[in-house]
Amino acid sequence: MVAEAFPSEAVSDPYAGDPVFDLHVGGKIEVTSAVHVTNAAELSMAYTPGVARVCTAIAEDPSLVRKYTWKSNVVAVVTDGTAVLGLGNIGPAASLPVMEGKALLFKEFGGVDSVPIALDCTDVDEFVETVVRLAPTFGGINLEDISAPRCFEIERKLKERLDIPVFHDDQHGTAVVVLAALRNALRLTGKNIEDIRVVISGAGAAGVACARILLRAGVGDLAVVDSKGVLHEDRADLNPVKLSLAKDTNTGGLSGRLVDALDGADVFLGVSGGTVPEEAVARMAPGAMIFALANPNPEVHPDIAHRHAAVVATGRSDFPNQINNVLAFPGIFRGAFDVNASRITEGMKLAAAEALAALISDEDLRPDYVIPSPFDPRVAPAVATAVANAARQDGVARA
């Protein structure tokens, strides 16, 4: 039915018949009515004159907007198209299929409504001001596919100006799922988080957020590597975000390249792309854990990683232990919305990771199963409950 809406394109469309493109015809989401209007009485309540009474009540008591509009359950999925998946800066129009997909996942996995918004601006202040002006419509802001280091400043400024959850999924969704998988990998290998040495390849959005959450979770020895080597305070080429991270990491005083840092490391976390030579991972500690998350090509192919590691995870769905953000963001927003949280705290992120990890029992835990499947129906409710409880503990719950 949908394909027939574009008859003039069907003949010349080179993608016709491709199942991926066929699925995208007309877009992946739509707006549906929560109530039905079948007669004049219902029309008069849903719209004029009845709606005026609701508007007046909200004008007198703005807190009523959550109860009498969709605001309490809708997220804006906002991007500028500058860092889309592994495609890079492809612009706002080309980013829209991804934003639609994100909105689809919010609804399917968390019961959260969302609206994809692709902004045609890359200036930080212009982006922030646009989102702030749109914010009255939404209960939360999910930032998506924005290039680093701009993404850090955008998120910080929006958090300062808004009293609703602002969440950059590329950063924090990845970090939550990584920590959950690491918790279970440590259970499996018998190692303690305080005793391990972690090497992160990549100092962009995901790398920085993963480093921060791992430090908060108790990792004491962590080094971050970018394209020019290990981050340390003596490097003169670091932007403020990387310099701050350098001050809080690399307690071992490492320098040099990634291959040097991996010598004796317990954990490799790849969020940057590229290829790590086998001889480098072969020098990791016994019982090593390799999380090679680049898509579509992991930094270490699982066949190679399994030769040298006790636990292997990737970002791909066709290998075990997929580190998939959909395990986190729907439940995080669901839990935040359930208690009308004013923001998403570090405690809420840690609680989400703990809840994810706890879904795998000691009996079920094994090297190819350290993180639940996105299709496990327990995931979103468990994360939502943990996040809501943490919001109350952190004093940001308003309901």
Order of alpha helices (4+ residues) and beta strands (2+ residues): alpha-alpha-alpha-alpha-alpha-beta-alpha-beta-alpha-beta-alpha-beta-alpha-beta-alpha-beta-beta-alpha-alpha-beta-alpha-beta-alpha-beta-alpha-alpha-alpha
